[in-house]
Amino acid sequence: MARELLEQNGIAAVLRDEGLVGVHPWLSNAVGGVKVVVPAEDAERAVEILEGAGRASDSGTADTGDASTPAFPDLEIADEPEPSETNAPVLSEADALAARAAFAAYFGLLLLPPLFHFWSLWLLIQASRSSTPLGERGRKQAWRALAVDLLVFAAAGAVLIRVLTH
């Protein structure tokens, strides 16, 4: 509701933690609920728009119908860096595929060993065909995933041969 109102007024807004709270609503208090994030230069105008919506007589009030209750009672301005200003590494497509392959290989050791290792191998093939190169971390993850996959395939092959020969 708040994001739509801001976007109607020409302010780009993003919902942060929407997916987490939507899937796991009990974590809402832990992460501070769903947050509406706007660029710093539009923050003051966004607050005015949202506070104005809270003072509106019909559509801007909360579900209680009380005109004195603001539509957005927890409105606050947080000094958060722009997404481009964070120091988080940007993963290429190939690095992301290698990370998923490593996760599938490790997870496959615990649950359904051959199945997850075929998935891991397929992800590694996709990473090798990707148009973006693997970074250093992606290469390490890809080699680890391949090593785990090959070990599991060798063990599964040994078990299969032993079962078929007896």
C-alpha positions, 0 to 999 in steps of 0.5 A: 500500500505504501509502496504503491502510493509512493510510486504513484507520486513518482518516488521509486520504492522497494520493499525490503524483507517482504519475501521473508515476512511473507514466507515466515510471518513469525520472523516479522518482529525479529527483522522489524517487519517489511520496510519501504526503502526510498532513495535518500534524496526522496526520503523527506518527500516520501515521509510527507506523502505517507503522513498526508495519507495518514491524515486523509479522511477515508482511504488513508486511515487505518482499518479501525476507521478512526481518523486520528489513527495514522495509516502508517504508524511506524513511519521512521527514516533510517540512514541506510546506504544505497544498494550500490554503496554497500560492500557486498560482492556482486556474483556473476551468473557463473559464480551463482551457479557454482555456489548452488552446485556446491550447496547441492553437493554438500546437501546431497551428502545428507539427503538423497546422495545420487539425486542431488549430485546429478543436480550439482553436476548439471549446475556445474555444466551450466556454469561452464557454459555461462557467458560470464567467467567464474571468479576465484571464489566460484572456481573454488566452489566449483572444484569442491562441488565436482570433487564431492560429486565424483566421490559420491558417484564412485561410492555409488558405483562401487556399491552398485557393482558389489550388489550386482556381483553378489 
